[in-house]
Every structure is written in C-alpha cells, then in structure tokens.
Amino acid sequence: MGITIHFKGKIKSPDLLPQLIEEAKDIAVANNWKHHIFEKELPKESYGKVDFNDTLYGISFTPPKCEPVSFTFLSNGNLCSVVGIKMYFEYEQDETFISWNSFKTQYAGPEIHKILILIIDYFSKKYLIDVEVIDEADFWDTRDETILNQKFEFLGGLINSFGSQLEFVPQRDGESFEEYLKRIAGNIKKG
C-alpha cells in the first residue's frame, strides 16, 4: 500500500544509453542518492528484436525513503524492471510482467514524487519512445501540486489509521486473518 509510479517504454536508440546513464548518474550524485550502473552499452544487433538476453543495461538510483528508480533496459531496448527480469527468468516467463518499472514514493513524500515525475518526463522526451506512465498521485497528468499533496495526505492518513487499528485492535479468538482485516477496514471506513 502506498503511492506508486509505474512507467514503461523503449530507448529511442541503443547509442543513447551511455548518455542517459551519465545524466541519471549526475542527478543521483547531485542529490546524494545511491545509484547502481548495470551494463553501459546495449548490443546493437539485439535492439528492436522480440528476444532478449538476461543482462540488464542502464542505471537505478534510490532517493531517500523511496524504492529504487530504474532506467534499466533489456537487450532489445525495452525498459525493464530489475525485479521483473529476475522473476521472468526464474519463475514467470511472462514478458508483460517485466515491462513496467514501478517504485513506491509514499514515504519519500510529495516533493520527491514530483521530482521523479519530472525526471521521467525529461528522460521520456530526450531518450525514450512509447512511454506510458501511471501515476497514482495524478501529478503526471495534472501537474497540480494541490492534488499531489492531497493524495499524499489522504493515503498517509489511511496508512496511519490502519497501523493504529493493527496496534490497538486485537484479533478475536476464532477470527481468521481475512475477517480481522475486513473488520479493521470497516472501522477505518466508519471513522
């Protein structure tokens, strides 16, 4: 639970990857965010193909109190989730599972969320094609900071209420965990 940004797309050209990595690294270093660089050069013969290898190309960085943000790609140039590629090769073998990059910003706050949306927007215009973004705080579509702040306040309140309920409302004897969660959700809805 928490506000999350999801995005997918493809790099415009394999030749752009080193520049994207360098710009993302500069952003991470300037903000004192940890970062990790994967392979730096996409194999040109794989770009645009359906098949891909098990190597990640690109960079990820981690703003404070935020899940890692990845501009990582498959060998065919498609954006790919770091976790997704591992799951793909170990379990799922479903390409739709790896095509979305997602990261939670709930605990990082609205200012970091806004900055990350602006970074995605900038990289989308300069380096990416076929970009789709789902922003659970609606800042991608609206660019309205009031809506952004309201979404964070509302969900933050729900999370705090849920945490308080878990802390102070005990599970009843014989009550399944599912029933317990439904009862807590009912208490929050009433309150």
C-alpha positions in Angstrom: 0.0 0.0 0.0 1.3 3.4 -0.9 1.5 5.9 -3.7 3.4 4.3 -6.6 4.7 5.4 -10.0 4.6 2.9 -12.9 6.2 3.5 -16.3 7.3 1.7 -19.4 8.7 2.4 -22.8 11.7 1.9 -25.0 15.0 3.7 -25.6 15.0 5.6 -28.9 18.4 4.2 -29.9 21.0 2.0 -28.3 23.5 4.8 -28.9 21.6 7.0 -26.3 22.1 4.6 -23.3 25.5 5.9 -22.2 24.3 9.5 -22.2 21.1 8.5 -20.3 23.2 6.7 -17.7 25.5 9.7 -17.4 22.7 12.1 -16.9 20.9 9.9 -14.4 24.2 9.4 -12.5 24.7 13.2 -12.4 21.2 13.6 -10.9 21.9 10.9 -8.3 25.3 12.3 -7.3 24.0 15.9 -7.1 21.2 14.7 -4.8 23.4 12.3 -2.8 21.3 9.3 -3.9 22.8 5.9 -4.0 23.0 4.5 -7.6 24.0 1.4 -9.4 25.1 1.2 -13.0 24.4 -2.0 -14.9 25.9 -2.7 -18.4 26.5 0.6 -20.2 26.1 -0.4 -23.9 23.2 -2.1 -25.5 24.1 -4.7 -28.1 23.0 -3.1 -31.4 22.2 -6.4 -33.0 19.5 -7.1 -30.4 17.8 -3.7 -30.5 14.2 -3.9 -31.6 14.1 -7.7 -31.6 11.5 -9.7 -29.8 14.1 -11.9 -28.0 16.4 -10.6 -25.3 19.2 -11.9 -23.1 19.3 -12.0 -19.3 21.5 -8.9 -18.9 20.3 -5.6 -17.6 21.5 -2.3 -19.1 21.2 1.1 -17.6 21.1 2.6 -14.1 19.0 2.7 -11.0 19.1 5.2 -8.1 17.4 5.5 -4.8 16.1 8.7 -3.4 15.6 8.8 0.4 12.6 6.8 1.8 11.8 5.7 -1.8 12.1 2.4 -3.6 14.8 2.3 -6.3 14.0 4.1 -9.5 15.3 2.2 -12.6 16.1 3.2 -16.1 17.1 -0.3 -16.9 16.6 -2.0 -20.3 16.5 -5.4 -21.9 19.0 -6.1 -24.7 16.2 -5.3 -27.2 15.8 -1.7 -25.8 12.6 -2.1 -23.8 12.5 -0.7 -20.3 12.6 -3.5 -17.8 12.1 -3.8 -14.1 15.1 -5.0 -12.1 12.9 -7.3 -10.0 10.9 -8.3 -13.1 13.8 -9.7 -15.1 14.8 -11.9 -12.2 11.2 -13.1 -11.8 11.0 -13.6 -15.6 14.0 -15.9 -15.8 13.4 -17.7 -12.5 9.6 -18.1 -12.5 7.2 -16.4 -14.7 8.4 -16.3 -18.3 5.8 -13.7 -19.0 7.1 -10.6 -20.7 4.3 -8.3 -19.6 5.5 -8.9 -16.0 8.9 -7.2 -16.7 7.8 -4.3 -19.0 6.6 -2.0 -16.2 9.1 -0.2 -13.8 7.3 0.6 -10.6 8.5 2.3 -7.4 6.7 3.5 -4.3 7.1 7.1 -3.3 4.7 7.2 -0.4 7.3 7.5 2.4 9.5 9.8 0.3 6.8 12.5 0.2 5.2 14.6 -2.5 8.3 16.7 -3.3 10.4 13.6 -4.2 7.4 12.2 -6.1 7.2 15.5 -8.1 10.9 15.5 -8.9 10.8 11.8 -10.0 7.8 12.6 -12.3 9.8 15.5 -13.8 12.8 13.2 -14.3 10.7 10.6 -16.1 9.2 13.4 -18.2 12.6 14.8 -19.2 14.0 11.3 -20.0 10.9 10.4 -21.9 11.3 13.4 -24.2 15.0 13.0 -24.7 15.7 9.3 -24.6 12.5 7.2 -24.8 9.6 6.3 -27.1 6.3 4.6 -26.5 6.2 5.8 -22.9 3.3 5.1 -20.7 3.0 6.4 -17.1 0.6 5.5 -14.4 1.0 7.9 -11.5 -1.2 7.1 -8.5 -0.9 10.7 -7.3 -2.1 12.0 -10.7 0.8 14.5 -10.9 1.9 13.1 -14.3 -1.4 14.0 -15.9 -2.3 17.2 -13.9 1.0 18.8 -12.8 -1.2 20.1 -10.0 0.7 20.2 -6.7 -2.5 20.7 -4.7 -3.9 17.3 -5.9 -0.5 15.7 -5.4 -0.4 16.9 -1.7 -4.0 15.9 -1.1 -3.3 12.3 -2.4 -0.3 12.0 -0.1 -2.2 13.4 2.9 -5.2 11.1 2.3 -3.3 7.9 1.8 -0.9 8.8 4.6 -3.9 9.2 6.9 -5.3 5.8 5.8 -2.0 4.1 6.4 -1.7 5.7 9.8 -5.2 4.7 10.7 -4.6 1.1 9.5 -1.4 1.0 11.6 -3.2 2.3 14.7 -6.0 -0.2 14.2 -3.5 -3.1 14.0 -1.7 -1.9 17.1 -4.8 -1.3 19.3 -7.5 -3.6 18.0 -6.7 -7.3 18.8 -7.7 -10.2 16.6 -10.6 -12.0 18.1 -10.4 -15.7 19.1 -11.5 -17.8 16.1 -11.4 -14.8 13.7 -9.5 -15.5 10.5 -6.9 -13.0 9.5 -9.0 -12.1 6.5 -12.0 -11.4 8.8 -9.8 -9.4 11.1 -8.5 -7.2 8.2 -12.1 -6.7 7.0 -13.2 -5.6 10.5 -10.3 -3.2 10.7 -11.1 -1.8 7.2 -14.7 -1.3 8.4 -13.6 0.5 11.5 -11.5 2.9 9.3 -14.4 3.4 6.9 -16.7 4.3 9.9 -14.1 6.6 11.5 
